[in-house]
Amino acid sequence: MQQRQQLLLLLLLIFSLFLVFQTSNGHNITRLLAKHPSLSTFNHYLTLTHLAQEINRRTTITVLALDNAAMSSLLSKNPSIYTMKNILSLHVLLDYFGAKKLHQITDGTALAATVFQATGVAPGVSGFVNITDFKGGKVGFGAEDNGGSLDSFFVKSVEEIPYNISVIQISKALPSAVAEAPTPGPSELNITGIMSAHGCKVFADTLLANPEAMGTYEDNINGGLTVFCPLDDAFKAFLPKFKNLTASGKESFLEFFGVPVYQSLSMLRSNNGQMNTLATDGASKFDFTVQNEGEEVTLKTRINTVKITGTLLDEQPVAIYTIDKVLMPRELFKAAPTPAPAPAPVEAADAPKASKSKSKSKSAAPGPASDSPADSPDGDPADQAADDNAAVSSKGRRFVAVGLSSLLVLLLL
């Protein structure tokens, strides 16, 4: 009887750990806030500014929620949607602060970085929030660039998933001159200026020198644009190849680094697959494949693969990212030749003959792998195998859960 109880406890422990593993893969801020009607306006603007996606992709975060009255006061100033995104970004802390932790802050004060600070738009300390635990259990919040004023206070805990996400309500919006400053609309953005100032000057100058390609970028800014700009060292080394292209080839090549839709980093991580570019035109595909492994996002053609290394701008409808190498379209460049397979070893005279099945297996085996992805067929077997393995893994977890549940029921009878 004692052994049966021990076995039951062990299975309960395994089952609990399995459930924790299954349910700790993320959160959805929109769903969490949907249960609280008094926060509906705040929830709506998180979606409208695409901050909800940014919140959902992070694993340790605190959202300082504002009720409908506080949002109404904020909206009475008629901020643009781009300014509203900056303001609300200041209300998303890149750390976990549940109700209990707020009252246990070391030395009574903490300085928390925010999504606004992480965008690189906020200079100095303007993207940080001061949190102070006052005597009597009152907790104050204030933007660090607001002269140390802490005039917004903790109201209540809304939702907590330790130590993943905490949603707490505060009494009013955090005033910040930097966050509230008018933000230029997309048509006013100087995308080449942004690239030049952040390590992509060679690409930006080359784009400016090509009026046709530059015009294509400008025509797409309002409707949505994502740019992947190669860093200076990489593009400078590539310039000799670029100069050998025809005039139309140069235009298509430069347009290849722009995508005619807005894609945040979280969208790129979740929407893997082929992506058209500004150069795509009928039979001229000029596309690439987006892939990700964890937090890392890569862009791949049949010629080469590059990695996204940083974010220069992420303000809907425009996003600009840096990439570590120059991505080459297969329409303009040839793939590296596949190395010839090594000659098969001569079979020794007294060696036993291989069976037909083994001979067939050897003849079907691929030769040495090429450095270039150009030699892989469209339906990449490796990618398909990975997808199949993921599907089997998911089904296997469900099967284990059902099996453990059934076993527990039988043991309890």
C-alpha positions as CSV (number, residue, x, y, z in Angstrom):
1,M,0.0,0.0,0.0
2,Q,2.9,2.4,0.9
3,Q,4.6,1.6,-2.4
4,R,1.4,2.4,-4.3
5,Q,1.1,5.8,-2.5
6,Q,4.7,6.6,-3.3
7,L,4.2,5.7,-6.9
8,L,1.1,7.9,-7.0
9,L,2.9,10.8,-5.5
10,L,5.7,10.4,-8.0
11,L,3.3,10.4,-10.9
12,L,1.5,13.4,-9.6
13,L,4.8,15.2,-9.4
14,I,5.7,14.3,-12.9
15,F,2.3,15.3,-14.2
16,S,2.5,18.7,-12.4
17,L,5.9,19.4,-13.9
18,F,4.6,18.4,-17.3
19,L,1.6,20.8,-17.0
20,V,4.0,23.6,-15.9
21,F,6.1,23.0,-18.9
22,Q,3.1,23.1,-21.2
23,T,1.6,26.3,-19.8
24,S,4.7,28.4,-19.3
25,N,5.4,29.1,-22.9
26,G,4.0,32.6,-23.0
27,H,1.1,35.0,-22.3
28,N,-1.3,37.1,-24.2
29,I,-1.8,40.6,-22.8
30,T,-4.9,41.3,-24.9
31,R,-6.7,38.3,-23.4
32,L,-5.5,39.1,-19.9
33,L,-6.9,42.6,-20.1
34,A,-10.1,41.6,-21.8
35,K,-11.3,40.3,-18.5
36,H,-11.2,43.8,-17.1
37,P,-13.7,46.2,-18.8
38,S,-12.3,49.2,-16.9
39,L,-9.0,48.8,-18.8
40,S,-10.6,48.4,-22.3
41,T,-9.3,51.6,-23.8
42,F,-5.7,50.8,-22.6
43,N,-6.1,47.4,-24.1
44,H,-7.3,48.8,-27.4
45,Y,-4.3,51.1,-27.7
46,L,-1.8,48.4,-26.9
47,T,-3.2,46.6,-29.9
48,L,-3.4,49.7,-32.1
49,T,0.2,50.6,-31.5
50,H,1.4,47.0,-31.8
51,L,2.8,47.1,-28.3
52,A,0.7,44.0,-27.4
53,Q,3.0,42.0,-29.7
54,E,6.1,43.4,-28.1
55,I,4.7,42.5,-24.6
56,N,3.7,39.0,-25.7
57,R,7.1,38.1,-27.0
58,R,8.9,39.0,-23.8
59,T,9.1,36.6,-20.9
60,T,9.8,38.9,-17.9
61,I,7.7,42.1,-18.0
62,T,5.4,44.4,-16.0
63,V,2.6,46.4,-17.5
64,L,1.5,49.6,-15.8
65,A,-2.2,49.6,-16.8
66,L,-4.3,52.8,-16.9
67,D,-8.1,52.7,-16.5
68,N,-10.5,54.3,-18.9
69,A,-10.6,57.6,-17.0
70,A,-6.8,57.9,-17.0
71,M,-6.7,57.0,-20.7
72,S,-9.4,59.6,-21.4
73,S,-7.3,62.3,-19.8
74,L,-4.3,61.2,-21.8
75,L,-6.2,61.2,-25.1
76,S,-7.6,64.7,-24.5
77,K,-4.2,66.0,-25.5
78,N,-4.8,64.5,-29.0
79,P,-1.4,62.6,-29.3
80,S,-0.7,61.0,-32.7
81,I,-0.7,57.2,-32.7
82,Y,3.2,57.3,-32.9
83,T,3.4,59.5,-29.9
84,M,0.9,57.3,-28.1
85,K,3.1,54.4,-28.7
86,N,6.0,56.1,-27.0
87,I,3.9,57.1,-24.0
88,L,2.5,53.6,-23.5
89,S,6.0,52.1,-24.1
90,L,7.1,54.0,-21.0
91,H,4.4,52.0,-19.1
92,V,5.9,48.6,-19.9
93,L,8.8,47.7,-17.6
94,L,11.4,45.2,-18.6
95,D,11.4,43.5,-15.2
96,Y,8.8,41.6,-13.0
97,F,7.1,43.6,-10.2
98,G,4.2,41.8,-8.6
99,A,2.3,43.4,-5.7
100,K,4.5,41.6,-3.2
101,K,7.7,42.7,-4.8
102,L,6.6,46.3,-4.9
103,H,6.5,46.4,-1.1
104,Q,9.8,44.6,-0.7
105,I,12.0,46.9,-2.9
106,T,15.6,47.0,-1.7
107,D,16.3,50.3,0.0
108,G,12.7,51.3,-0.9
109,T,13.6,52.5,-4.5
110,A,14.2,50.9,-7.8
111,L,14.9,52.2,-11.3
112,A,13.3,50.1,-14.1
113,A,14.1,50.1,-17.8
114,T,11.2,50.2,-20.1
115,V,10.3,49.3,-23.7
116,F,10.6,53.0,-24.5
117,Q,14.2,52.9,-23.4
118,A,14.8,49.7,-25.4
119,T,13.7,51.3,-28.7
120,G,16.7,53.6,-28.6
121,V,14.4,56.6,-29.1
122,A,14.7,57.8,-25.5
123,P,18.0,59.7,-24.8
124,G,19.8,59.4,-21.4
125,V,17.6,58.3,-18.5
126,S,14.3,59.4,-20.1
127,G,13.3,55.8,-20.8
128,F,13.5,54.7,-17.1
129,V,10.8,54.6,-14.4
130,N,11.5,55.3,-10.7
131,I,9.5,53.1,-8.3
132,T,9.5,54.0,-4.6
133,D,7.9,52.2,-1.7
134,F,6.7,54.9,0.7
135,K,6.0,54.4,4.4
136,G,2.5,53.2,5.0
137,G,2.4,50.9,2.0
138,K,2.0,53.5,-0.7
139,V,4.0,52.8,-3.9
140,G,4.8,55.7,-6.2
141,F,5.8,55.7,-9.9
142,G,7.5,58.5,-12.0
143,A,9.4,58.9,-15.2
144,E,13.0,59.5,-14.4
145,D,13.1,62.6,-16.7
146,N,10.2,64.2,-14.7
147,G,12.4,65.9,-12.1
148,G,11.9,63.0,-9.6
149,S,8.2,63.6,-9.3
150,L,6.3,60.5,-8.2
151,D,2.7,61.5,-8.6
152,S,1.2,58.2,-9.9
153,F,0.5,55.5,-7.4
154,F,-0.1,51.7,-7.3
155,V,-3.9,51.0,-7.3
156,K,-4.1,47.2,-7.4
157,S,-2.7,44.0,-9.0
158,V,-4.7,43.1,-12.1
159,E,-3.1,39.9,-13.3
160,E,0.1,38.1,-12.2
161,I,1.9,35.1,-13.7
162,P,5.1,34.8,-11.6
163,Y,7.7,35.5,-12.8
164,N,6.6,35.9,-16.3
165,I,4.2,38.9,-16.5
166,S,2.6,41.2,-14.0
167,V,-0.2,43.7,-14.8
168,I,-0.7,46.3,-12.2
169,Q,-3.0,49.4,-12.3
170,I,-1.6,52.8,-11.5
171,S,-3.6,55.9,-10.8
172,K,-2.5,58.1,-13.8
173,A,-0.2,58.2,-16.8
174,L,3.5,58.9,-16.2
175,P,4.3,62.3,-17.5
176,S,7.4,62.5,-19.7
177,A,8.4,65.4,-22.0
178,V,10.4,63.1,-24.2
179,A,7.7,60.4,-24.6
180,E,5.0,63.0,-25.2
181,A,7.0,65.0,-27.8
182,P,5.4,65.0,-31.2
183,T,6.6,62.0,-33.2
184,P,6.9,62.5,-37.0
185,G,4.5,60.6,-39.2
186,P,5.9,58.0,-41.6
187,S,6.0,60.4,-44.6
188,E,8.2,62.7,-42.6
189,L,10.8,60.1,-41.7
190,N,14.2,60.3,-43.1
191,I,15.0,56.6,-43.5
192,T,18.4,57.1,-45.0
193,G,19.3,59.5,-42.3
194,I,18.4,56.9,-39.7
195,M,20.4,54.3,-41.4
196,S,23.4,56.6,-41.9
197,A,23.5,57.5,-38.2
198,H,23.4,53.9,-37.1
199,G,26.1,52.0,-39.0
200,C,24.5,51.7,-42.5
201,K,25.8,54.8,-44.1
202,V,27.4,53.1,-47.1
203,F,24.1,51.4,-48.0
204,A,22.1,54.6,-47.4
205,D,24.5,56.6,-49.6
206,T,24.2,54.0,-52.4
207,L,20.4,54.1,-52.1
208,L,20.4,57.9,-52.3
209,A,22.6,57.8,-55.4
210,N,19.9,55.6,-57.2
211,P,16.8,57.8,-57.6
212,E,14.6,55.0,-59.0
213,A,15.2,52.7,-56.1
214,M,15.0,55.5,-53.5
215,G,11.7,56.6,-55.1
216,T,10.3,53.0,-54.6
217,Y,11.2,53.1,-50.9
218,E,9.5,56.5,-50.4
219,D,6.4,55.4,-52.3
220,N,5.9,52.6,-49.7
221,I,6.6,54.4,-46.5
222,N,3.0,55.4,-45.7
223,G,1.5,52.0,-46.6
224,G,4.1,49.9,-44.7
225,L,7.9,49.3,-45.2
226,T,10.5,47.1,-43.6
227,V,14.1,47.6,-44.4
228,F,17.1,45.3,-43.8
229,C,20.3,47.4,-44.2
230,P,23.7,45.8,-44.3
231,L,26.3,47.2,-41.9
232,D,29.0,49.4,-43.3
233,D,31.9,47.0,-43.3
234,A,29.9,44.3,-45.1
235,F,28.5,46.6,-47.8
236,K,31.8,48.4,-48.4
237,A,33.4,45.0,-49.1
238,F,30.6,44.2,-51.5
239,L,30.7,47.4,-53.5
240,P,33.0,46.0,-56.3
241,K,30.3,43.3,-57.1
242,F,27.5,45.9,-56.9
243,K,29.4,48.2,-59.4
244,N,29.5,45.3,-61.9
245,L,25.7,45.1,-62.1
246,T,23.7,46.7,-64.9
247,A,21.6,49.8,-64.2
248,S,18.4,47.8,-63.9
249,G,20.3,45.2,-61.8
250,K,21.5,47.9,-59.4
251,E,18.0,49.2,-59.0
252,S,16.5,45.7,-58.3
253,F,19.4,44.8,-56.0
254,L,18.8,47.9,-53.8
255,E,15.0,47.4,-53.7
256,F,15.6,43.8,-52.7
257,F,16.4,45.0,-49.1
258,G,13.0,46.5,-48.7
259,V,9.7,44.7,-48.0
260,P,6.4,46.5,-48.8
261,V,4.8,45.7,-45.5
262,Y,5.5,46.6,-41.8
263,Q,7.1,43.7,-39.9
264,S,8.0,44.0,-36.3
265,L,10.7,41.7,-34.9
266,S,8.0,39.6,-33.1
267,M,6.1,39.3,-36.4
268,L,9.3,38.1,-38.2
269,R,9.8,35.5,-35.5
270,S,6.3,34.2,-35.8
271,N,5.8,34.5,-39.5
272,N,8.6,32.4,-40.9
273,G,8.6,31.6,-44.7
274,Q,9.1,33.3,-48.0
275,M,8.8,37.1,-48.2
276,N,8.4,39.3,-51.3
277,T,10.4,42.5,-51.6
278,L,10.2,45.8,-53.4
279,A,12.0,44.3,-56.3
280,T,9.5,41.5,-56.8
281,D,7.9,41.8,-60.2
282,G,6.0,39.0,-61.9
283,A,8.5,36.3,-63.0
284,S,11.3,38.1,-61.1
285,K,10.7,36.8,-57.6
286,F,13.5,38.6,-55.8
287,D,12.3,37.0,-52.5
288,F,14.0,35.5,-49.5
289,T,13.1,33.1,-46.6
290,V,12.7,34.3,-43.0
291,Q,13.8,31.7,-40.4
292,N,14.3,31.9,-36.7
293,E,15.9,29.9,-34.0
294,G,14.8,31.1,-30.6
295,E,15.4,34.9,-30.6
296,E,17.7,34.9,-33.6
297,V,16.2,35.8,-37.0
298,T,17.9,35.0,-40.3
299,L,17.1,35.8,-43.9
300,K,18.0,33.2,-46.5
301,T,18.3,33.0,-50.3
302,R,19.8,30.2,-52.4
303,I,23.1,32.1,-52.4
304,N,23.6,33.0,-48.7
305,T,22.1,33.5,-45.2
306,V,22.4,36.7,-43.1
307,K,21.4,37.5,-39.5
308,I,19.4,40.4,-38.1
309,T,21.7,42.1,-35.7
310,G,19.8,45.2,-34.5
311,T,16.7,47.4,-34.7
312,L,17.1,51.0,-35.8
313,L,13.4,51.8,-36.0
314,D,10.2,50.1,-35.1
315,E,7.4,52.5,-35.4
316,Q,4.4,51.3,-37.4
317,P,4.3,51.5,-40.4
318,V,8.1,51.5,-40.7
319,A,10.7,49.1,-39.3
320,I,14.5,49.2,-40.1
321,Y,16.9,46.5,-39.1
322,T,20.6,45.9,-39.5
323,I,22.0,42.7,-41.0
324,D,25.5,41.3,-40.6
325,K,26.1,40.5,-44.3
326,V,24.9,41.5,-47.7
327,L,22.0,39.3,-48.7
328,M,22.3,38.2,-52.4
329,P,19.3,37.5,-54.6
330,R,19.6,34.4,-56.8
331,E,18.3,36.4,-59.8
332,L,21.5,38.5,-59.9
333,F,24.2,36.2,-58.5
334,K,25.2,32.6,-59.2
335,A,25.4,30.1,-56.4
336,A,28.7,28.6,-55.5
337,P,29.3,25.4,-57.4
338,T,28.6,22.2,-55.6
339,P,31.9,20.3,-54.9
340,A,32.1,17.1,-56.9
341,P,31.5,14.0,-54.8
342,A,34.6,12.0,-53.8
343,P,35.1,8.8,-55.8
344,A,33.7,5.7,-54.2
345,P,36.4,3.5,-52.6
346,V,37.4,0.4,-54.5
347,E,36.0,-2.6,-52.9
348,A,38.6,-5.2,-51.8
349,A,38.5,-8.4,-53.8
350,D,37.8,-10.6,-50.7
351,A,35.3,-8.2,-49.2
352,P,31.7,-9.5,-48.9
353,K,29.3,-7.9,-51.5
354,A,26.8,-5.3,-50.2
355,S,23.2,-6.2,-50.3
356,K,21.0,-4.4,-52.9
357,S,19.3,-2.4,-50.3
358,K,22.5,-1.1,-48.9
359,S,23.8,-0.3,-52.4
360,K,20.7,1.6,-53.1
361,S,21.0,3.5,-49.9
362,K,24.6,4.5,-50.7
363,S,23.7,5.7,-54.2
364,A,20.9,7.8,-52.8
365,A,23.1,9.5,-50.2
366,P,23.9,13.1,-51.0
367,G,27.5,14.2,-51.7
368,P,29.4,16.6,-49.5
369,A,27.3,19.5,-48.4
370,S,27.7,22.8,-50.2
371,D,28.3,26.1,-48.3
372,S,25.6,27.6,-50.4
373,P,21.9,27.0,-49.7
374,A,21.4,27.3,-53.5
375,D,21.9,23.6,-53.9
376,S,18.9,22.7,-51.7
377,P,15.6,22.0,-53.5
378,D,12.6,24.2,-52.7
379,G,11.1,21.6,-50.4
380,D,14.2,21.3,-48.2
381,P,14.1,17.8,-46.6
382,A,15.9,19.1,-43.5
383,D,13.3,21.8,-42.9
384,Q,10.5,19.2,-43.5
385,A,12.1,16.8,-41.1
386,A,12.3,19.6,-38.5
387,D,8.6,20.4,-39.0
388,D,7.7,16.7,-38.7
389,N,9.8,16.3,-35.6
390,A,8.1,19.3,-34.0
391,A,4.7,17.9,-34.9
392,V,5.6,14.5,-33.5
393,S,7.0,16.1,-30.3
394,S,3.8,18.1,-29.8
395,K,1.6,15.0,-30.4
396,G,3.9,13.0,-28.1
397,R,3.4,15.5,-25.2
398,R,-0.3,15.4,-25.6
399,F,-0.2,11.6,-25.6
400,V,1.9,11.5,-22.4
401,A,-0.5,13.9,-20.7
402,V,-3.5,11.7,-21.6
403,G,-1.6,8.6,-20.6
404,L,-0.6,10.0,-17.2
405,S,-4.1,11.2,-16.6
406,S,-5.6,7.7,-17.3
407,L,-3.0,6.0,-15.2
408,L,-3.7,8.3,-12.2
409,V,-7.4,7.6,-12.5
410,L,-6.8,3.9,-12.4
411,L,-4.5,4.1,-9.4
412,L,-7.1,6.2,-7.5
413,L,-9.8,3.5,-8.1
